[in-house]
């Protein structure tokens, strides 16, 4: 009998031991099930639900690199790169030889505009796997954003030698070549991209712009139409099409085009405008307006203020100076001048409709080249101008009627059109002077400097 009691005790001990061992095994099994559910949800574009599953899996099995990576990916897809970075950092610390993880980490850093760190992460991925196509592509993107275009081009040449059928890489090569002012070489790169993938709408649009700039209107028209058919930005490409012959011009350039243009060129904008294009319209407008104002004004408004070229000229004229622009990058440059009391990112017509502030002076220099129909702007200016206030601006001029959209993608306005608008909105012409606004392709661009007074 003692032997029987001993056997029973041993069986009990084994049961307790097995239960203790099965508890973490059960937790791991549940964690794995949650992980697999999360992966399925992620593949079904349900990143929010996937995130919940991955978080629950990590509660049961902390520190699992595969779960951490997928949690980071889910948060990236949800537009939360800062939240994505922590699990991705933990994953690369646990398994530093996984190029995909380094690549996802680089994407999070790039989304946070930590570009140098993003590049380092992509290069860590390539150190593990030199043939990692996604990491090489992202390396080239990062190098371009860091304005290291020659290095980006070298990265793309390596990528295309390994993966010659990668259409987006050919498109990016074209964009990189254009950044290097090698436009003729960019053309075949875009052509190769759309040959490989005819649904690559942005490549068609970029190809169309090169054809337009070369005066190849029918080729440009075909490319822009293909871009629209492929799902590229319809408003933007319709704007490009309208500029080919001036027909069916929209009321204004698309906001996304203007914002993107100036966000991209913010660093080079002033040197190019002043030193290459010999632009001086801002000086001419303020010089014309200043004698008409009873300085100091209580408030002045700089429409489309850009980098703040007018700021130092307007600052002595008003106790309060406000600037409005679509481009956040340009506004950051304007803020660095320390001339403005307030800077607002907005569409100018929308701002004029909604602002509660009234101004003694409203200026707009080199802004209406992106606005055709000026009636909404004039209505807004009429609303915000104090009695006797001055509206001063420049336009490119043309000898016809109304306004036209030129192949340069800039609008020009006729003098009778401006006079009609002024009269309709209770504004009296105080100054209207032809001038040369700037150069383009080394040719002078004729315009008008106009000052109107609220009656």
Phi and psi in degrees as a GROMACS rama.xvg file:
@    title "Ramachandran Plot"
@    xaxis  label "Phi"
@    yaxis  label "Psi"
@TYPE xy
-57.3829  -35.4386  UNK-2
-64.0309  -37.7731  UNK-3
-64.9877  -42.7332  UNK-4
-61.4328  -37.4722  UNK-5
-65.381  -39.5944  UNK-6
-64.9117  -40.2543  UNK-7
-63.7505  -39.9093  UNK-8
-64.4403  -40.6944  UNK-9
-66.4846  -38.4383  UNK-10
-63.3394  -41.3996  UNK-11
-62.8875  -42.1044  UNK-12
-63.2077  -41.5769  UNK-13
-64.0843  -38.9148  UNK-14
-63.3016  -43.8577  UNK-15
-62.234  -44.3439  UNK-16
-61.729  -44.9563  UNK-17
-64.2283  -38.8821  UNK-18
-61.7411  -41.9056  UNK-19
-63.981  -38.7526  UNK-20
-73.1443  -33.2401  UNK-21
-74.6578  -22.696  UNK-22
-62.0612  -52.008  UNK-23
-66.7535  -31.475  UNK-24
-63.4434  -41.3015  UNK-25
-64.0073  -41.1455  UNK-26
-62.1765  -42.3998  UNK-27
-64.6439  -38.8587  UNK-28
-64.6835  -42.876  UNK-29
-65.3412  -40.5251  UNK-30
-61.8054  -41.2671  UNK-31
-64.789  -41.3886  UNK-32
-62.8233  -43.1998  UNK-33
-62.7238  -41.0109  UNK-34
-60.9085  -47.0791  UNK-35
-65.3096  -37.5404  UNK-36
-62.7921  -41.375  UNK-37
-62.2965  -42.1989  UNK-38
-61.6971  -43.0157  UNK-39
-62.6093  -42.3066  UNK-40
-64.7225  -40.1345  UNK-41
-63.3818  -40.8917  UNK-42
-68.9391  -20.1835  UNK-43
-95.7408  15.3358  UNK-44
61.4572  33.8106  UNK-45
-114.405  66.6689  UNK-46
-64.7836  -33.0635  UNK-47
-64.4569  -45.4322  UNK-48
-68.5382  -36.3911  UNK-49
-62.247  -41.1926  UNK-50
-57.054  -43.2592  UNK-51
-60.6781  -42.2787  UNK-52
-66.2453  -42.0719  UNK-53
-65.7828  -40.2604  UNK-54
-62.765  -40.7678  UNK-55
-65.866  -38.6894  UNK-56
-62.6206  -39.6998  UNK-57
-70.728  -25.5937  UNK-58
-64.064  -36.1772  UNK-59
-84.8648  -31.9532  UNK-60
-138.323  78.9256  UNK-61
-61.287  145.982  UNK-62
79.3143  9.11208  UNK-63
-72.3972  116.213  UNK-64
-57.4713  -41.0643  UNK-65
-62.9637  -37.696  UNK-66
-71.2448  -41.0791  UNK-67
-60.2681  -43.8249  UNK-68
-62.0137  -47.7229  UNK-69
-67.5536  -31.7945  UNK-70
-63.3687  -43.1091  UNK-71
-61.136  -42.1353  UNK-72
-63.5398  -43.6098  UNK-73
-59.0965  -43.7834  UNK-74
-69.1067  -33.6091  UNK-75
-60.993  -45.148  UNK-76
-66.7706  -25.2018  UNK-77
-84.3343  4.03218  UNK-78
73.9918  31.3053  UNK-79
-125.023  68.5452  UNK-80
-62.9545  -32.6482  UNK-81
-63.6342  -39.9891  UNK-82
-71.938  -27.7729  UNK-83
-71.7437  -28.7301  UNK-84
-65.9013  -39.5266  UNK-85
-60.7019  -51.1321  UNK-86
-65.6345  -32.1762  UNK-87
-69.3328  -39.1312  UNK-88
-60.7628  -42.5763  UNK-89
-65.2697  -37.1738  UNK-90
-68.0502  -43.1708  UNK-91
-70.8976  -27.7222  UNK-92
-67.6019  -36.8758  UNK-93
-76.856  -39.0763  UNK-94
-135.191  83.1286  UNK-95
-75.3876  -0.177203  UNK-96
-104.968  24.1105  UNK-97
-108.488  102.437  UNK-98
-63.3754  -33.752  UNK-99
-60.5445  -39.587  UNK-100
-65.8215  -44.0117  UNK-101
-59.8343  -37.8903  UNK-102
-66.8541  -45.5638  UNK-103
-62.3214  -39.4319  UNK-104
-61.3791  -41.6954  UNK-105
-61.2251  -38.361  UNK-106
-63.4932  -39.9146  UNK-107
-63.8652  -44.1296  UNK-108
-65.4024  -39.7267  UNK-109
-63.6546  -41.0492  UNK-110
-63.8784  -26.1572  UNK-111
-88.9063  5.7545  UNK-112
61.4978  29.4024  UNK-113
-99.2357  69.0233  UNK-114
-66.9923  -40.5495  UNK-115
-63.4374  -39.2484  UNK-116
-69.748  -35.8011  UNK-117
-61.6066  -45.719  UNK-118
-59.2465  -43.9121  UNK-119
-60.3537  -36.4405  UNK-120
-69.035  -42.6669  UNK-121
-62.4106  -38.022  UNK-122
-71.9824  -28.0287  UNK-123
-65.5357  -39.4352  UNK-124
-60.7692  -42.2146  UNK-125
-71.2531  -28.2281  UNK-126
-65.8604  -31.2212  UNK-127
-79.9413  -40.8217  UNK-128
-142.774  98.5963  UNK-129
-65.1205  -17.5167  UNK-130
-97.5659  12.7561  UNK-131
-72.295  104.807  UNK-132
-64.1021  -43.9526  UNK-133
-63.6359  -41.423  UNK-134
-65.6566  -39.2083  UNK-135
-66.5896  -41.0756  UNK-136
-62.9385  -45.6428  UNK-137
-67.5736  -32.5833  UNK-138
-59.1175  -45.0247  UNK-139
-64.157  -41.6607  UNK-140
-59.802  -45.222  UNK-141
-62.6955  -44.2044  UNK-142
-60.9992  -39.5275  UNK-143
-63.87  -43.3525  UNK-144
-64.9274  -27.1811  UNK-145
-86.7615  4.99619  UNK-146
66.082  26.0294  UNK-147
-101.411  67.5639  UNK-148
-69.0173  -35.2162  UNK-149
-62.6469  -42.8018  UNK-150
-66.5149  -37.432  UNK-151
-62.5941  -41.8401  UNK-152
-62.9565  -40.8956  UNK-153
-62.6905  -40.8704  UNK-154
-62.8795  -40.8748  UNK-155
-68.6395  -36.4286  UNK-156
-63.2285  -39.6933  UNK-157
-62.9519  -45.5074  UNK-158
-62.1979  -45.0374  UNK-159
-73.2025  -25.2402  UNK-160
-66.5561  -33.9404  UNK-161
-85.0607  -34.0803  UNK-162
-134.484  72.7295  UNK-163
-67.4625  -13.4449  UNK-164
-95.7195  13.0786  UNK-165
-87.6069  94.7752  UNK-166
-58.5195  -45.217  UNK-167
-59.7223  -28.759  UNK-168
-70.0699  -35.8283  UNK-169
-65.9034  -40.1778  UNK-170
-60.7738  -46.3718  UNK-171
-64.798  -33.4034  UNK-172
-63.3666  -41.4819  UNK-173
-60.5842  -44.5584  UNK-174
-64.1329  -37.9444  UNK-175
-66.9732  -42.5018  UNK-176
-62.2184  -38.288  UNK-177
-66.1809  -35.6526  UNK-178
-63.0247  -26.4568  UNK-179
-92.0641  9.59321  UNK-180
63.3268  26.2073  UNK-181
-104.852  64.8965  UNK-182
-67.8031  -37.201  UNK-183
-62.529  -34.623  UNK-184
-76.5498  -23.7888  UNK-185
-70.084  -32.1703  UNK-186
-56.1126  -53.4372  UNK-187
-64.6525  -26.0119  UNK-188
-66.2751  -44.567  UNK-189
-65.6287  -39.765  UNK-190
-61.6416  -39.5483  UNK-191
-65.6617  -39.2223  UNK-192
-60.8488  -47.3744  UNK-193
-76.8373  -22.3945  UNK-194
-68.0868  -41.3158  UNK-195
-73.0917  -34.5761  UNK-196
-144.829  97.3658  UNK-197
-72.5005  -7.57231  UNK-198
-92.1608  8.65829  UNK-199
-85.014  84.0505  UNK-200
-60.4345  -41.2214  UNK-201
-64.5578  -36.7506  UNK-202
-65.2152  -39.7836  UNK-203
-59.9981  -42.6398  UNK-204
-64.3767  -43.9063  UNK-205
-64.3291  -38.6538  UNK-206
-63.3524  -42.6899  UNK-207
-60.893  -39.259  UNK-208
-65.0388  -37.5984  UNK-209
-66.1137  -43.222  UNK-210
-61.6289  -41.744  UNK-211
-60.2645  -46.4686  UNK-212
-64.8671  -26.1727  UNK-213
-87.6608  2.14708  UNK-214
77.9415  14.4268  UNK-215
-94.1609  78.4313  UNK-216
-65.5608  -42.827  UNK-217
-68.5158  -39.4171  UNK-218
-64.1548  -38.9063  UNK-219
-65.1137  -43.9578  UNK-220
-59.0253  -46.0391  UNK-221
-58.8842  -44.4369  UNK-222
-66.1213  -42.5436  UNK-223
-66.3988  -38.4563  UNK-224
-65.3689  -38.9778  UNK-225
-66.2717  -35.7549  UNK-226
-61.1782  -46.174  UNK-227
-63.0371  -44.0488  UNK-228
-62.0078  -30.7463  UNK-229
-83.3404  -1.00032  UNK-230
95.498  9.7242  UNK-231
-69.4169  169.502  UNK-232
-52.7016  109.258  UNK-233
-67.0884  -42.5219  UNK-234
-63.7028  -41.0876  UNK-235
-65.3923  -46.2675  UNK-236
-74.3228  -27.8439  UNK-237
-65.6961  -36.6985  UNK-238
-62.7311  -44.6051  UNK-239
-62.0336  -42.055  UNK-240
-62.8569  -43.1004  UNK-241
-62.4219  -33.3905  UNK-242
-69.9502  -18.3194  UNK-243
-66.8442  -37.1052  UNK-244
-135.264  2.88235  UNK-245
79.5634  0.078998  UNK-246
-88.8747  149.987  UNK-247
55.1314  38.2883  UNK-248
-68.8334  135.127  UNK-249
-68.604  167.265  UNK-250
-65.4698  -26.5748  UNK-251
-158.791  163.08  UNK-252
-64.8184  144.857  UNK-253
-58.4148  139.129  UNK-254
-55.1052  -41.5615  UNK-255
-62.4663  -34.9568  UNK-256
-66.5365  -48.1843  UNK-257
-64.5277  -45.5416  UNK-258
-62.2807  -46.8077  UNK-259
-64.5632  -39.6538  UNK-260
-58.7699  -47.8504  UNK-261
-83.1052  -28.4681  UNK-262
-61.6104  -39.1583  UNK-263
-71.8149  -39.4485  UNK-264
-100.868  10.2206  UNK-265
-55.2834  -41.929  UNK-266
-66.2454  -35.4531  UNK-267
-99.8608  -2.57817  UNK-268
-58.1954  -56.261  UNK-269
-65.4759  -48.6909  UNK-270
-57.5167  -40.1775  UNK-271
-67.8176  -44.5576  UNK-272
-64.9948  -45.0488  UNK-273
-83.5964  -42.023  UNK-274
-93.0297  -31.5186  UNK-275
-95.6773  -47.404  UNK-276
-89.9824  -6.27522  UNK-277
53.1698  45.0018  UNK-278
-76.4695  131.638  UNK-279
-140.957  14.1235  UNK-280
-61.1334  -33.4359  UNK-281
-61.8368  -39.1161  UNK-282
-67.5716  -42.2506  UNK-283
-64.0651  -39.8146  UNK-284
-66.2133  -47.7227  UNK-285
-68.6745  -37.6222  UNK-286
-62.7849  -36.529  UNK-287
-72.7452  -35.5032  UNK-288
-79.5163  -36.5401  UNK-289
-55.3431  -45.667  UNK-290
-66.6802  -17.2243  UNK-291
-87.7116  -8.2936  UNK-292
-102.037  140.868  UNK-293
-85.3441  79.7659  UNK-294
-71.1263  148.056  UNK-295
-83.357  137.776  UNK-296
-77.5056  155.505  UNK-297
-69.573  -37.5886  UNK-298
-156.568  144.807  UNK-299
-134.152  151.301  UNK-300
-125.13  127.166  UNK-301
-104.926  101.083  UNK-302
-78.4742  133.109  UNK-303
60.0717  50.6519  UNK-304
-67.4264  -19.4113  UNK-305
57.9608  -131.706  UNK-306
-80.4074  1.36776  UNK-307
89.4122  28.9437  UNK-308
-56.3677  -36.9053  UNK-309
-79.4165  -15.4  UNK-310
-52.2255  -53.6729  UNK-311
-63.5463  -27.4694  UNK-312
-78.5013  -33.6933  UNK-313
-86.1214  -25.7257  UNK-314
-54.7122  -41.403  UNK-315
-70.2142  -12.7501  UNK-316
-90.0215  -16.9793  UNK-317
-142.625  144.783  UNK-318
-70.1416  -33.0856  UNK-319
-125.413  127.904  UNK-320
-124.311  125.241  UNK-321
-120.531  140.509  UNK-322
-121.952  145.474  UNK-323
-130.9  135.653  UNK-324
-157.212  155.335  UNK-325
-77.899  -29.9444  UNK-326
-91.6881  118.007  UNK-327
-65.2024  -30.983  UNK-328
-68.1473  -41.6957  UNK-329
-65.843  -38.7701  UNK-330
-63.4466  -34.4961  UNK-331
-63.2273  -37.8008  UNK-332
-67.5883  -39.5982  UNK-333
-63.8309  -40.2665  UNK-334
-61.7439  -34.6609  UNK-335
-66.0206  -16.694  UNK-336
-77.0893  -20.2633  UNK-337
59.0702  37.4012  UNK-338
-104.575  -24.1979  UNK-339
-100.38  141.417  UNK-340
-83.886  -25.5001  UNK-341
-149.945  140.486  UNK-342
-130.02  132.075  UNK-343
-127.078  130.808  UNK-344
-89.9916  111.546  UNK-345
-167.712  161.052  UNK-346
-68.3679  138.076  UNK-347
-66.1825  -40.8346  UNK-348
-65.7746  -39.1693  UNK-349
-64.1094  -42.3023  UNK-350
-62.9412  -42.3967  UNK-351
-64.2652  -32.9853  UNK-352
-70.008  -31.9852  UNK-353
-108.991  -20.9908  UNK-354
-67.5077  139.103  UNK-355
-83.4726  -14.5861  UNK-356
-79.1598  145.44  UNK-357
-110  151.502  UNK-358
-131.88  148.025  UNK-359
-86.6934  -16.086  UNK-360
-147.102  131.465  UNK-361
-124.395  126.535  UNK-362
-121.833  150.849  UNK-363
-147.562  102.942  UNK-364
-108.996  124.642  UNK-365
58.3007  32.1246  UNK-366
-101.733  -38.7061  UNK-367
-77.7364  0.147689  UNK-368
-68.2281  -13.3528  UNK-369
-109.201  5.80134  UNK-370
-130.326  122.02  UNK-371
-87.5138  -64.5124  UNK-372
-77.1734  106.617  UNK-373
-90.208  -0.963429  UNK-374
-58.8562  -44.7729  UNK-375
-63.1012  -33.5087  UNK-376
-69.2763  -45.325  UNK-377
-61.4691  -39.5988  UNK-378
-63.133  -40.4024  UNK-379
-67.8425  -40.0482  UNK-380
-64.8984  -42.2054  UNK-381
-56.4338  -37.1665  UNK-382
-68.6736  -39.9861  UNK-383
-94.3004  -15.0051  UNK-384
-74.1868  134.366  UNK-385
-68.6798  156.488  UNK-386
-53.9878  129.048  UNK-387
82.0737  -0.446663  UNK-388
-68.7708  163.37  UNK-389
-115.778  135.971  UNK-390
-113.915  113.168  UNK-391
-120.402  133.975  UNK-392
-158.434  168.935  UNK-393
-122.818  151.553  UNK-394
-140.476  153.614  UNK-395
-73.7742  142.458  UNK-396
-109.113  154.514  UNK-397
-145.058  162.851  UNK-398
-92.0327  1.19879  UNK-399
-89.4216  -142.395  UNK-400
-116.221  155.654  UNK-401
62.0482  -132.016  UNK-402
-134.85  156.222  UNK-403
-133.203  151.851  UNK-404
-102.289  119.736  UNK-405
-90.2539  162.404  UNK-406
-57.6645  -20.822  UNK-407
-70.4776  -3.63078  UNK-408
70.4896  21.8617  UNK-409
-117.564  145.49  UNK-410
-87.1774  148.043  UNK-411
-126.651  149.085  UNK-412
-126.242  143.646  UNK-413
-87.1031  147.168  UNK-414
-58.8851  -45.3665  UNK-415
-59.5678  -34.0523  UNK-416
-62.246  -43.6341  UNK-417
-66.7569  -41.4128  UNK-418
-64.5246  -40.0665  UNK-419
-63.8469  -44.5545  UNK-420
-62.3057  -42.6383  UNK-421
-59.9296  -47.9861  UNK-422
-62.3341  -40.1914  UNK-423
-66.9327  -21.3758  UNK-424
-114.394  22.3694  UNK-425
66.4957  36.0453  UNK-426
-119.848  128.602  UNK-427
-98.3469  134.955  UNK-428
-72.5099  118.99  UNK-429
-104.073  -26.269  UNK-430
-156.277  130.111  UNK-431
-148.093  107.521  UNK-432
-131.004  123.797  UNK-433
-64.0603  146.572  UNK-434
-157.172  169.459  UNK-435
-98.084  118.744  UNK-436
-79.5756  -41.9282  UNK-437
-170.968  -177.412  UNK-438
-109.344  155.157  UNK-439
-144.43  124.763  UNK-440
54.2004  36.1944  UNK-441
64.9556  18.2284  UNK-442
-112.209  138.5  UNK-443
-68.1427  139.836  UNK-444
-106.681  115.714  UNK-445
-79.1083  144.773  UNK-446
-154.46  -172.59  UNK-447
-129.492  141.07  UNK-448
-106.213  124.672  UNK-449
-126.859  135.556  UNK-450
-125.924  126.502  UNK-451
-120.474  147.581  UNK-452
-118.078  136.004  UNK-453
-68.5279  129.206  UNK-454
